[in-house]
Amino acid sequence: MSLPATGIGRIRGRGAGGTPRGEPGEYDAFISYSHAWDKDVAKAFQIALQGFDRPWYRPRSLKLFRDETNLAASPHLWQEIEQGLTRSRWLVVMASPSAAASPWVRQEIRWWLAHRSADTLLIGWTDGTLFWDPERAGFDWSRTDALPKQEMERAFEAEPRWVDLRWLRSPEQASAADPRLVECVAEFVAPLTGRSKDELIGDHVRRHRQTRRLVQATLAALTVLFLLALAGGVTAYTQRNTARAQTLVAQSRQLVAEASSIRDAQPDLARQLMVQAYRLAPTAEAVGALVDSYAIPRVVHGRGLVRAAAYSSRGLLAVADDDGLRLFDPARGTQPIFTESVKRQATAVAFSPDGKQLALGGANGTVRLLDVTDGSRPRALAETSGVGDRREVLVLVVTSGGQLVAMTWKTGAVLDVSDPARPRSLGSLPDYPVAASPGGDLIVTEERDTQGAYLGHLRLWSVSGSARPRPVATLASPPVDVSESRQRAVFSPNGPLLAIASKDSRVKMWDVADPARPVARADLYAQSRLGIHSVAFSPDATTLATGDSDGTVALWDVSDPLRPRSGARLSGHTRTVGGLSFSPDGHTVASADAYDTLLDDGTGPRTVRLWSVSGSERASAFTTLPTKGSFPPAFGPDSRTLAGGGEPTTVWRVDGTGTPRLLSTVETVNPGGQAAAFGMDRRTLFSGMPLKAWDMTDPTHPRPLTRGAARTVGAESLAVNPVLPLAAARGGPGERAQVWDIGDKTRPTLLGTLDSAGAERQDLAFSPDGTLLAASSRSGGVRLWRVARHAPPRPVGDLPTAKGKPRALAFGPQGRTLVVGDETGTISTWDVSRPGRPVRQGASTRHTGAITGLAFHPGGELMATAGLDGRIRLWDVRNPARPVEVTALSGGGLYPYATVGFSPDGRLLAGSDSTGIRLWTVDRTGILRQMCAESPRITPDQWAQYLPDRPYDPPCS
């Protein structure tokens, strides 16, 4: 994205009599903007104004200025801006996050409020969030990011005039025949002319009709030659614009395809190409690629050779390379939060189980201990040389009992680090150790003869307290010297499983719950030239990752060690994968290039790649909440809390400031679970049948509000009216839905029962204006009900019965569109602006199983669906008659009973099923910003390769 520093525009105008109108100058309005899109909006308005046939407003010109380089280098720029402000009657602020951050836009606003009235300031909302709080009589600055708080906090005593222009992105959208554009133009022009909006629109319509009749009469009198010439010119102009748009769309789609093909091998370049693709044209393919982009591995570039890498239980990632140590917080990006450059490199790293201490092994047998409670400011605790010989430390294990097991190629030692400032030796390890269990009670060694030759089997040792290690069993080893690689033998986090990799592309697993009687489990086989060099278990021990000599990471489902199943293969490394580590939540795998092998000359840069996974599958969801139950996810009105699961209902903080965290658990009435939904007051959660309300003012301590009889069942489907204090709920499959008045949360009142026969969890939906309720009918169709406070619901219309019974329903944000998902997998869109006469608009059958979930993005452009085919799909529904699939989200497998929901601020998409709630980021601005932050700028050579016909203009400059 090219983000210009600032932009200035002026709309000049003359009155109906042809003379300049109004003081103080010749300009009607001064437009202040900071984003290239805002400039396109201004251009679109110019085109729209010039296309209107009316005497009340005729702009002469629209001038836009941009500073592409350094604004400070132009000392006269502010003088020119101030002159434009002085000569203008109105200030129009194109509100967006970039405008709010622009010092020039902020200075223009300050000047205007100091020299003019706030009543002459108009707001065009182009991006970000605006929220006016009537109770505070001001903007809610905890949610508003499109305006500068310091300048605008006390500017208005009442809600100011603003126009929502987020839908208007380019001059090609400007058409005088578009009712939305007519209304927006009238909103702006009304204060400039002193006339009402309705009068202007009516005048425009009348003039437009008169002009049309005049044009028709004129055309009838023109010669055939003139008609042909005119038609040819219009056709040429239209074809030129169409060809240009088609070219941009084609280039955008091509870049998305190119990026997809290299996203593992060249993830940084893939991100740059995706950003440029969206920049050229926001096609469905480009939007889908952005939303699914979290599946692209993030890259940590090593400073020379990467010697070791490991995750802590607190989410910290340690990378030791030729230039020392770096610590990362992957939740905050791939830039290190701490860097230590030293001449003596760390050769092994390990965190304590609580993640507060970090052990670093050295090349001379020493071990350093650091306090990393604050990862950005590690503190040295101690250094010891108690390993024994002066060899390089290869493996480190810190146990929960306060012991540190350190291994070199030939020997090792157990240290007591319960007092990390004073480590002491507890004894030596048997010769040739290769692995230690998480508790430090089991040691695996190689058996070698007196000359050091490997004998082809491993020995298992028991270590208890300060006693000497005792051999307990011998293990048949694969045909490989295990010590050739640092991570060829590992224990599972809970200890019972031991995995051993070999050169013959095989991983042998042993159950060592009884160390004296190890039991061989199934072998895993992969295809690679020189075998598997590293293995790692996920924190819950259900997934095993293997890294081979071809640079591929393979994931295996080992939840049943007797029947392991192969999962995703992550190919991108150009060298042997020598190190693997799972994040504490198990949703990220860090894979590192091998440090010292015979497969290359040891030169060139190495990398650590961070892969997003879910179990043994790849995922584009940025996290998964460990909930139980597939009831619809319910976001709070502030988008900062999320209630979900249902078995039981758990409440989470998802404010985007870090990893989501569990706040509380809400009482569940029975094992079948319950649906839950937030009220619009931001502090009430409803659940159960009969309805029960919970005060969530403090979400860590939900407080029951409803008195009376205990609930008997959990609501299978639940919807809360967005405007009126009403809720609709249905108990179980086949039961009739009920409508409740929830104005008194202590005693909800039953208003009526619907003639419905729903069976799914998202088959009740209120319209955005709160006047309609859509529900399945007993005839197999959908019935629309008129709802109001203190009155029973009454039917007002029916959607004709389709091939399959409806399973999920959702209203669009404008309330005119209702989407129905049925049991055949079809989604159909209906115009219900006249509830008594609904009109079918379009349909799609991309799902191959019944629809189980439906949700509209609050912006109205996107829709999410879930089906029994296990897919969660994202749709472009800007044209309801033609829903276009954007992407099938990769969440880490198939989810055949999922439900879906968007956060009210449009930032997140949640998909809920029996394995948890997955969260995707769908905020395109945030995704673009993150992709630019995580990848270096595309080079001129790369640009020339993929965009040879366009001048070099990197998207993330």
Secondary structure, 3 states (H helix, E strand, C coil): CCCCCCEEEEEEEECCCCCECCCCCCEEEEEEECCHHHHHHHHHHHHHHHCCCCCCCEEEEEEEEECCCCHHHCCCHHHHHHHHHHCEEEEEEEECHHHHHCHHHHHHHHHHHHHCCHHHEEEEECCCCCCEECCCCEECCCCCCCCCHHHHCCCCCCCCCEEECCCCCCHHHCCCCCHHHHHHHHHHHHHHHCCCHHHHHHHHHHHHHHHHHHHHHHHHHCCHHHHHHHHHHHHHHHHHHHHHHHHHHHHHHHHHHHHHHHCCCCHHHHHHHHHHHHHHCCCHHHHHHHHHHHHCCEEEECCCCEEEEEECCCCCEEEEECCEEEEECHHHCCCCCEEEECCCCEEEEEECCCCCEEEEEECCCCEEEEECCCCCCCEEEEEECCCCCCCCCCEEEECCCCEEEEECCCCEEEEECCCCCCCEEEEECCCCEEEECCCCCEEEEEEECCCCCEEEEEEEEECCCCCCCEEEEEEECCCCCHHHCCECEEECCCCCEEEEECCCCEEEEEECCCCCCCEEEEEEECCCCCCEEEEEECCCCCEEEEEECCCEEEEEECCCCCCCEEEEEEECCCCCEEEEEECCCCCEEEEEECCCCCCCCCCCCCEEEEEEEECCEECCCCEEECCCCCEEEEECCCCCEEEEECCCEEEEECCCCCCCEEEEEECCCCCCCCCEEECCCCCEEEECECCEEEECCCCCCCEECCCCCCCCECCCEEEECCCCCEEEEECCCCCCCEEEECCCCCCCEEEEECCCCCCCCECEEECCCCCEEEEECCCCCEEEEEEECCEEEEEEEEECCCCCCEEEEEECCCCCEEEEEECCCCEEEEECCCCCCCEEEEEECCCCCCEEEEEECCCCCEEEEEECCCCEEEEECCCCCCCEEEEECCCCCCCCCCEEEECCCCCEEEEEECCEEEEEECCHHHHHHHHHHCCCCCCHHHHHHHCCCCCCCCCCC
